[in-house]
Amino acid sequence: MSRSRLLHLHLGRTTYVAAAALQRSLVSAHLAHKCQSTSTRSPTSLQTLTPSNPPDPTVITSEFHPPVYTLGRRESRTPLTPERESYLRVRGSELRYTPRGGLTTFHGPGQLTAYVIADLRHHGLTPRCYVRTLERALVTTCAQWGIRAFTTEDTGAWTSEDRKIGAVGVHMRRFVSSFGVGLNVSTDLWWFNRIIACGLEGKGATSFVREGVVGVGVEEVGDSFVKALAESLGCATIGKKSREDIPPDLLVGGVGEVS
């Protein structure tokens, strides 16, 4: 069952911590709604109570600064050695362990990061189909600027067999999604040289700029991605809000890591 509206929260340039805190708040709202029983009967009146409408599916778009390397859940079980952590903390970059799928990747200036919080069951999606939906939205977004991207047996969006332009890494809890995609627009690809991106030996990263598309902003690309995703999810409208529209307490702190 699709929903009529997709909520788009655009944070602009922000920290990983702020985006993660907002994401946790939204995931908690979805999980709290799922905990409501579909009907509650009073022992005296046998009255059936109707639960409130579920939260809107939401996309948080941002551009992380300072730069950050994020590690997937498999790596989180065995933390990096101090030497490896020191190697990744370069030029003021951060290092964050996350519960998402996938391995180490990079987020920073010039890259669109889009976190998608949605109850997949409301859209009739399995986790596997959802990942394909994100990949198709990346491919459609690239096509808007004449970039021929495609999918392969390796997750993400690619412009050649060994150049990835968009990465996908998600987390699911009771069919509620979190995390999402990273799409390189004007990203400094030097950052990817320090890691085996997503654990794929012999593969590299590319960007809009490397593919010959210059002068395009991350927000503009984010709008295109959200539109493509809304169409895939069956959402008829998009409600976009900027950072100024979001309560400040949702951007810091949070209610604990998603697990």
Secondary structure in CASP SS format (residue, H / E / C, confidence):
PFRMAT SS
TARGET T0000
AUTHOR 0000-0000-0000
METHOD secondary structure of the structure
MODEL  1
M C 1.00
S C 1.00
R C 1.00
S C 1.00
R E 1.00
L E 1.00
L E 1.00
H E 1.00
L E 1.00
H E 1.00
L E 1.00
G E 1.00
R E 1.00
T E 1.00
T C 1.00
Y H 1.00
V H 1.00
A H 1.00
A H 1.00
A H 1.00
A H 1.00
L H 1.00
Q H 1.00
R H 1.00
S H 1.00
L H 1.00
V H 1.00
S H 1.00
A H 1.00
H H 1.00
L H 1.00
A H 1.00
H H 1.00
K H 1.00
C H 1.00
Q C 1.00
S C 1.00
T C 1.00
S C 1.00
T E 1.00
R E 1.00
S C 1.00
P C 1.00
T C 1.00
S C 1.00
L C 1.00
Q C 1.00
T E 1.00
L E 1.00
T C 1.00
P C 1.00
S C 1.00
N C 1.00
P C 1.00
P C 1.00
D C 1.00
P C 1.00
T E 1.00
V E 1.00
I E 1.00
T E 1.00
S E 1.00
E E 1.00
F E 1.00
H C 1.00
P C 1.00
P C 1.00
V E 1.00
Y E 1.00
T E 1.00
L E 1.00
G C 1.00
R H 1.00
R H 1.00
E H 1.00
S H 1.00
R H 1.00
T C 1.00
P C 1.00
L C 1.00
T C 1.00
P H 1.00
E H 1.00
R H 1.00
E H 1.00
S H 1.00
Y H 1.00
L H 1.00
R C 1.00
V C 1.00
R C 1.00
G C 1.00
S C 1.00
E E 1.00
L E 1.00
R E 1.00
Y E 1.00
T C 1.00
P C 1.00
R C 1.00
G C 1.00
G C 1.00
L C 1.00
T C 1.00
T E 1.00
F E 1.00
H E 1.00
G C 1.00
P C 1.00
G C 1.00
Q E 1.00
L E 1.00
T E 1.00
A E 1.00
Y E 1.00
V E 1.00
I E 1.00
A C 1.00
D E 1.00
L H 1.00
R H 1.00
H H 1.00
H H 1.00
G C 1.00
L C 1.00
T C 1.00
P H 1.00
R H 1.00
C H 1.00
Y H 1.00
V H 1.00
R H 1.00
T H 1.00
L H 1.00
E H 1.00
R H 1.00
A H 1.00
L H 1.00
V H 1.00
T H 1.00
T H 1.00
C H 1.00
A H 1.00
Q C 1.00
W C 1.00
G C 1.00
I C 1.00
R C 1.00
A C 1.00
F E 1.00
T C 1.00
T C 1.00
E C 1.00
D C 1.00
T C 1.00
G C 1.00
A E 1.00
W E 1.00
T E 1.00
S E 1.00
E C 1.00
D C 1.00
R E 1.00
K E 1.00
I E 1.00
G E 1.00
A E 1.00
V E 1.00
G E 1.00
V E 1.00
H E 1.00
M E 1.00
R E 1.00
R C 1.00
F C 1.00
V E 1.00
S E 1.00
S E 1.00
F E 1.00
G E 1.00
V E 1.00
G E 1.00
L E 1.00
N E 1.00
V C 1.00
S C 1.00
T C 1.00
D C 1.00
L H 1.00
W H 1.00
W H 1.00
F H 1.00
N H 1.00
R H 1.00
I C 1.00
I C 1.00
A H 1.00
C H 1.00
G H 1.00
L C 1.00
E C 1.00
G C 1.00
K C 1.00
G E 1.00
A E 1.00
T C 1.00
S C 1.00
F C 1.00
V C 1.00
R C 1.00
E C 1.00
G C 1.00
V C 1.00
V C 1.00
G C 1.00
V C 1.00
G C 1.00
V H 1.00
E H 1.00
E H 1.00
V H 1.00
G H 1.00
D H 1.00
S H 1.00
F H 1.00
V H 1.00
K H 1.00
A H 1.00
L H 1.00
A H 1.00
E H 1.00
S H 1.00
L H 1.00
G C 1.00
C C 1.00
A C 1.00
T E 1.00
I E 1.00
G E 1.00
K E 1.00
K E 1.00
S E 1.00
R H 1.00
E H 1.00
D H 1.00
I C 1.00
P C 1.00
P H 1.00
D H 1.00
L H 1.00
L C 1.00
V C 1.00
G C 1.00
G C 1.00
V C 1.00
G C 1.00
E C 1.00
V C 1.00
S C 1.00
END
